Amino acid sequence: MATVRELAALVGGEVCGEDSRVVTAARPLAEAGESDITFLDLSQAAPETSKAAAIVVPPGMSVAGPALIHVADPFAAFVTIASKLHGRPEPGPLGIDPLADVNPTAVIGPGATIEAFAVVRAGAVIGAHCRIHSGAIVGRDCRLGDDATLHPHAVLYDRTVLGDRVTIHANSVIGADGFGYRFQDGRHVKVPQLGWVELGDDVEIGACTTIDRGTFGPTRIGAGTKIDNLVMIAHNCQVGRHNIFVSQMGMAGSSQTGDFVVIAGQVGVVDHVRIGDGCTIGGQAAVTKDVAPGQRMLGSPATPEREQKRILMSLAGLPELRRDVVRILRHLGLQDDGKEAA
């Protein structure tokens, strides 16, 4: 718990109202009670009143209530406040649990934690302050930078490379074989997948996501990129820096993205496509050809946003248009099947 005054000081805010009130919890606006703090930003309509002990608001916003904390970024300030009131401190380094399976040739950095039933295979290098949770597997000759975290049952196949501060959530698989086959002598023959995966600094991979190794070289994910749960990145893909990939999207082999690309949920990207810097691909789009930098794309196949919106508006009017055409044809004697237009 903390006073409004203390929380305002924490986020560099200015208090208007009762700064001595005690706050015990941080909650969303609809759930905030008399001992809670909540927040509003410019995207939300201000309520007439609130039960909350204090509300974090942008400069100049006025809301009826016991206390307001004015800050430039209410959301970021509220995250900081919520972390103070509810956050649990990270446990300190625990070293190597006796039940972990760590090969004697592996190099473990200072301050690392390897929990029970985790596996670190021969030749792996684990950076300082890494945390390998129970059931996670680090393959042979993998290299992890400092402060990397593998959550339970994450799997790194052999030779996977992680930068600093990489987080991989539960049940994700990094470096499995790419789906490569040749039809030869009447059957599908597997193409050996001899490459690896490289994840840049500050990459985060959601739960149950898969990133395949390259055929001969690396599949790369650029620094700062965030990938949601249930995403598939195929072999040889080259993903730029600070991309955002949303759940259930898939990227076929040898495709590329530039920097600061956003790809929404259930998007499909075909193989050997290049998506330029700063593009945004809307949900369920199908990217079948290269996309120039800065484009906003929708639909299947993906087309520029403005064009796709015109198409969707036209589709909504098709039933009435069809009925009009049928009436005109009948009037001209070109159609007389005795059936009503659908």
C-alpha positions as CSV (number, residue, x, y, z in Angstrom):
1,M,0.0,0.0,0.0
2,A,1.0,3.6,-0.5
3,T,-0.4,7.1,-0.3
4,V,-1.5,9.1,-3.3
5,R,1.4,11.4,-2.7
6,E,3.9,8.6,-2.8
7,L,2.5,7.1,-6.0
8,A,2.5,10.5,-7.7
9,A,6.2,10.9,-6.7
10,L,6.9,7.5,-8.1
11,V,5.7,8.4,-11.6
12,G,6.6,12.1,-11.6
13,G,3.0,13.2,-11.5
14,E,1.2,16.2,-10.0
15,V,-1.6,15.6,-7.5
16,C,-4.9,17.4,-7.4
17,G,-6.9,16.6,-4.4
18,E,-6.4,14.5,-1.2
19,D,-2.8,13.3,-1.5
20,S,-2.8,11.6,1.9
21,R,-5.3,9.0,1.0
22,V,-4.0,5.4,1.2
23,V,-4.2,3.2,-1.9
24,T,-4.0,-0.6,-1.6
25,A,-4.6,-1.8,-5.1
26,A,-4.5,-0.8,-8.8
27,R,-7.6,-1.8,-10.8
28,P,-9.4,-1.0,-14.1
29,L,-11.8,1.9,-14.0
30,A,-15.0,-0.2,-13.9
31,E,-13.7,-2.3,-11.0
32,A,-11.9,0.4,-8.9
33,G,-13.2,0.8,-5.3
34,E,-12.7,3.3,-2.5
35,S,-9.1,2.1,-1.7
36,D,-8.0,1.6,-5.3
37,I,-6.2,3.6,-7.9
38,T,-7.2,3.6,-11.6
39,F,-6.4,5.5,-14.8
40,L,-7.9,7.3,-17.8
41,D,-6.3,8.3,-21.0
42,L,-7.4,10.4,-24.0
43,S,-8.9,7.3,-25.7
44,Q,-11.4,6.8,-22.8
45,A,-14.5,8.9,-22.0
46,A,-14.3,10.4,-18.6
47,P,-17.0,9.2,-16.2
48,E,-19.1,11.7,-14.2
49,T,-17.8,10.2,-11.0
50,S,-15.6,7.3,-9.8
51,K,-15.4,5.5,-6.5
52,A,-11.6,5.2,-6.8
53,A,-9.3,6.8,-4.2
54,A,-7.2,8.3,-7.1
55,I,-7.3,8.4,-10.9
56,V,-4.2,8.8,-13.1
57,V,-5.1,11.2,-15.9
58,P,-3.5,13.3,-18.7
59,P,-2.7,16.9,-18.0
60,G,-5.8,19.1,-18.0
61,M,-8.3,16.3,-17.6
62,S,-10.9,16.9,-14.9
63,V,-12.8,14.0,-13.2
64,A,-14.9,14.1,-10.1
65,G,-13.2,12.2,-7.3
66,P,-11.0,12.4,-4.2
67,A,-7.7,12.8,-6.0
68,L,-6.2,13.0,-9.5
69,I,-2.6,12.4,-10.6
70,H,-1.8,14.3,-13.8
71,V,1.0,12.7,-15.9
72,A,1.9,12.9,-19.6
73,D,1.4,9.1,-20.2
74,P,-1.3,7.7,-17.8
75,F,-1.1,4.1,-19.1
76,A,2.7,3.9,-18.5
77,A,2.4,5.5,-15.1
78,F,-0.4,3.1,-14.1
79,V,1.7,0.1,-15.2
80,T,4.5,1.5,-12.9
81,I,2.0,2.0,-10.0
82,A,0.4,-1.5,-10.5
83,S,3.9,-3.1,-10.5
84,K,4.7,-1.4,-7.2
85,L,1.4,-2.4,-5.6
86,H,1.1,-5.9,-6.9
87,G,4.4,-6.9,-8.5
88,R,6.3,-9.8,-7.1
89,P,10.1,-9.4,-6.9
90,E,12.0,-11.7,-9.2
91,P,13.6,-14.6,-7.2
92,G,17.3,-14.3,-7.0
93,P,19.7,-16.7,-8.9
94,L,19.2,-20.3,-7.7
95,G,22.2,-21.8,-9.5
96,I,21.9,-25.3,-11.0
97,D,19.2,-27.5,-9.4
98,P,20.5,-31.0,-8.6
99,L,17.7,-32.5,-10.7
100,A,18.7,-30.5,-13.8
101,D,20.6,-32.4,-16.6
102,V,23.5,-30.1,-17.5
103,N,26.3,-31.6,-19.7
104,P,29.7,-31.1,-18.2
105,T,30.9,-29.3,-21.4
106,A,28.2,-26.6,-21.1
107,V,29.4,-23.2,-20.0
108,I,27.1,-21.5,-17.5
109,G,27.4,-17.8,-16.9
110,P,27.4,-16.2,-13.5
111,G,24.0,-15.7,-11.8
112,A,22.2,-18.2,-14.0
113,T,19.4,-20.4,-12.8
114,I,18.7,-23.8,-14.2
115,E,15.6,-25.4,-12.6
116,A,14.8,-29.0,-11.9
117,F,14.3,-31.2,-15.0
118,A,15.7,-28.6,-17.4
119,V,18.2,-30.0,-19.9
120,V,21.4,-28.3,-21.2
121,R,23.2,-30.3,-23.8
122,A,26.9,-30.6,-24.8
123,G,28.7,-27.4,-25.9
124,A,25.9,-25.0,-25.0
125,V,26.8,-21.6,-23.6
126,I,24.4,-19.9,-21.2
127,G,25.0,-16.2,-20.5
128,A,24.9,-14.4,-17.2
129,H,21.7,-14.2,-15.3
130,C,19.8,-16.5,-17.6
131,R,16.8,-18.5,-16.2
132,I,16.0,-21.9,-17.7
133,H,12.7,-23.1,-16.2
134,S,11.7,-26.7,-15.5
135,G,11.4,-28.9,-18.6
136,A,13.1,-26.5,-21.0
137,I,15.7,-28.0,-23.3
138,V,18.8,-26.2,-24.6
139,G,20.3,-28.2,-27.5
140,R,23.9,-28.9,-28.4
141,D,26.1,-25.9,-29.2
142,C,23.3,-23.3,-28.5
143,R,24.4,-19.9,-27.4
144,L,22.3,-17.7,-25.1
145,G,23.1,-14.1,-24.4
146,D,22.8,-12.5,-20.9
147,D,19.4,-12.3,-19.1
148,A,17.6,-14.7,-21.4
149,T,14.6,-16.6,-20.1
150,L,13.2,-20.0,-21.3
151,H,9.8,-20.7,-19.7
152,P,8.7,-24.3,-19.0
153,H,9.1,-26.8,-21.9
154,A,10.5,-24.3,-24.3
155,V,12.8,-26.2,-26.7
156,L,15.9,-24.9,-28.5
157,Y,17.2,-27.2,-31.1
158,D,20.9,-27.6,-31.7
159,R,23.0,-24.4,-32.6
160,T,20.2,-21.9,-31.8
161,V,21.5,-18.5,-31.0
162,L,19.8,-16.0,-28.6
163,G,20.8,-12.4,-28.0
164,D,20.6,-10.6,-24.7
165,R,17.2,-10.3,-22.8
166,V,15.4,-12.8,-25.1
167,T,12.3,-14.4,-23.6
168,I,10.7,-17.6,-24.9
169,H,7.4,-18.7,-23.4
170,A,6.2,-22.1,-22.6
171,N,6.1,-24.9,-25.2
172,S,7.6,-22.9,-28.1
173,V,10.0,-24.7,-30.4
174,I,12.9,-22.8,-31.9
175,G,15.0,-24.5,-34.6
176,A,13.0,-27.6,-35.6
177,D,13.5,-28.8,-39.2
178,G,12.1,-26.7,-42.0
179,F,9.3,-28.4,-44.1
180,G,11.5,-29.1,-47.1
181,Y,10.9,-32.1,-49.5
182,R,11.7,-33.0,-53.1
183,F,9.5,-35.3,-55.2
184,Q,12.1,-37.8,-56.4
185,D,11.6,-41.3,-57.8
186,G,7.9,-41.3,-57.0
187,R,8.2,-40.3,-53.4
188,H,8.8,-37.2,-51.2
189,V,12.4,-37.1,-50.1
190,K,13.4,-34.9,-47.2
191,V,15.9,-32.1,-47.9
192,P,18.4,-32.0,-45.0
193,Q,17.9,-29.0,-42.8
194,L,21.4,-28.0,-41.9
195,G,21.0,-24.4,-40.7
196,W,20.0,-22.8,-37.4
197,V,17.9,-19.9,-35.9
198,E,19.2,-16.6,-34.6
199,L,17.1,-14.3,-32.4
200,G,18.3,-10.8,-31.8
201,D,18.4,-8.8,-28.6
202,D,15.2,-8.1,-26.8
203,V,13.1,-10.6,-28.9
204,E,10.1,-12.1,-27.1
205,I,8.4,-15.3,-28.4
206,G,4.9,-16.2,-27.2
207,A,3.7,-19.6,-26.1
208,C,3.4,-22.5,-28.6
209,T,5.2,-20.6,-31.4
210,T,7.5,-22.4,-33.8
211,I,10.5,-21.0,-35.8
212,D,12.2,-23.4,-38.2
213,R,15.9,-23.6,-38.8
214,G,17.3,-22.6,-42.2
215,T,18.1,-25.1,-44.9
216,F,21.8,-24.2,-45.1
217,G,22.1,-20.9,-43.2
218,P,20.1,-19.1,-40.4
219,T,16.5,-18.2,-40.0
220,R,16.8,-14.7,-38.4
221,I,14.5,-12.7,-36.1
222,G,15.6,-9.1,-35.7
223,A,16.3,-7.2,-32.5
224,G,13.3,-6.0,-30.6
225,T,10.7,-8.1,-32.5
226,K,7.8,-9.4,-30.5
227,I,6.0,-12.6,-31.7
228,D,2.7,-13.6,-30.2
229,N,1.4,-17.1,-29.3
230,L,0.7,-19.7,-32.0
231,V,2.8,-18.2,-34.7
232,M,4.7,-20.2,-37.4
233,I,7.9,-18.9,-39.0
234,A,9.2,-21.2,-41.7
235,H,12.8,-22.0,-42.7
236,N,15.1,-19.3,-44.2
237,C,12.8,-16.4,-43.2
238,Q,14.5,-13.1,-42.4
239,V,12.5,-11.0,-40.0
240,G,13.5,-7.3,-39.5
241,R,13.9,-5.3,-36.3
242,H,11.0,-4.3,-34.0
243,N,8.3,-6.3,-35.9
244,I,5.0,-7.2,-34.2
245,F,3.5,-10.6,-35.3
246,V,0.1,-11.4,-33.9
247,S,-1.3,-14.9,-33.0
248,Q,-2.0,-17.5,-35.6
249,M,-0.1,-15.8,-38.4
250,G,2.1,-17.9,-40.6
251,M,5.1,-17.0,-42.8
252,A,6.2,-19.4,-45.4
253,G,9.8,-20.2,-46.3
254,S,12.4,-17.6,-47.4
255,S,10.1,-14.6,-47.0
256,Q,11.4,-11.4,-45.5
257,T,10.2,-8.4,-43.6
258,G,11.8,-5.0,-43.1
259,D,11.9,-3.1,-39.8
260,F,8.8,-1.9,-37.8
261,V,6.4,-4.2,-39.6
262,V,3.0,-5.2,-38.0
263,I,1.3,-8.4,-39.1
264,A,-2.1,-9.1,-37.5
265,G,-3.7,-12.3,-36.5
266,Q,-4.4,-15.2,-39.0
267,V,-2.4,-13.5,-41.8
268,G,-0.8,-15.9,-44.3
269,V,2.4,-14.9,-46.0
270,V,3.5,-17.1,-49.0
271,D,7.1,-18.1,-49.7
272,H,9.7,-15.8,-51.1
273,V,7.8,-12.6,-50.4
274,R,9.4,-9.3,-49.3
275,I,7.4,-7.0,-47.0
276,G,9.0,-3.5,-46.8
277,D,9.7,-1.3,-43.7
278,G,6.8,0.1,-41.8
279,C,4.1,-2.0,-43.4
280,T,0.9,-3.0,-41.6
281,I,-1.0,-6.2,-42.7
282,G,-4.6,-6.5,-41.5
283,G,-6.1,-9.6,-39.9
284,Q,-6.7,-12.7,-42.1
285,A,-5.0,-11.1,-45.1
286,A,-3.2,-13.3,-47.6
287,V,0.1,-11.8,-48.8
288,T,0.9,-13.3,-52.2
289,K,3.4,-10.8,-53.6
290,D,5.9,-8.2,-52.5
291,V,4.7,-5.2,-50.4
292,A,6.3,-1.8,-50.8
293,P,7.5,0.0,-47.7
294,G,4.8,1.8,-45.7
295,Q,1.8,0.1,-47.2
296,R,-1.3,-0.8,-45.2
297,M,-2.8,-4.0,-46.7
298,L,-6.1,-5.9,-46.1
299,G,-8.0,-8.8,-47.7
300,S,-7.3,-12.0,-49.5
301,P,-5.3,-11.5,-51.6
302,A,-3.9,-8.6,-49.7
303,T,-4.5,-5.3,-51.5
304,P,-3.9,-1.7,-50.3
305,E,-6.3,-0.7,-47.5
306,R,-8.2,2.0,-49.4
307,E,-8.8,-0.3,-52.4
308,Q,-9.9,-3.2,-50.2
309,K,-12.4,-1.1,-48.3
310,R,-14.0,0.0,-51.6
311,I,-14.2,-3.7,-52.6
312,L,-15.9,-4.6,-49.3
313,M,-18.4,-1.8,-49.7
314,S,-19.2,-3.0,-53.2
315,L,-19.6,-6.6,-52.0
316,A,-22.2,-5.4,-49.4
317,G,-24.3,-4.0,-52.3
318,L,-24.1,-7.1,-54.6
319,P,-27.4,-8.8,-53.5
320,E,-29.4,-5.7,-54.4
321,L,-27.5,-5.2,-57.6
322,R,-28.2,-8.8,-58.6
323,R,-31.9,-8.3,-58.0
324,D,-31.8,-5.1,-60.1
325,V,-30.1,-6.9,-63.0
326,V,-32.6,-9.7,-62.9
327,R,-35.5,-7.2,-63.1
328,I,-33.9,-5.4,-66.0
329,L,-33.4,-8.7,-67.9
330,R,-37.0,-9.7,-67.4
331,H,-38.2,-6.3,-68.5
332,L,-36.1,-6.7,-71.7
333,G,-37.4,-10.2,-72.2
334,L,-34.0,-11.7,-71.8
335,Q,-34.8,-13.8,-68.8
336,D,-38.1,-15.4,-67.9
337,D,-37.6,-18.5,-65.8
338,G,-40.5,-17.9,-63.5
339,K,-38.2,-17.7,-60.4
340,E,-37.8,-14.8,-58.0
341,A,-34.3,-13.3,-57.8
342,A,-32.5,-14.5,-54.7
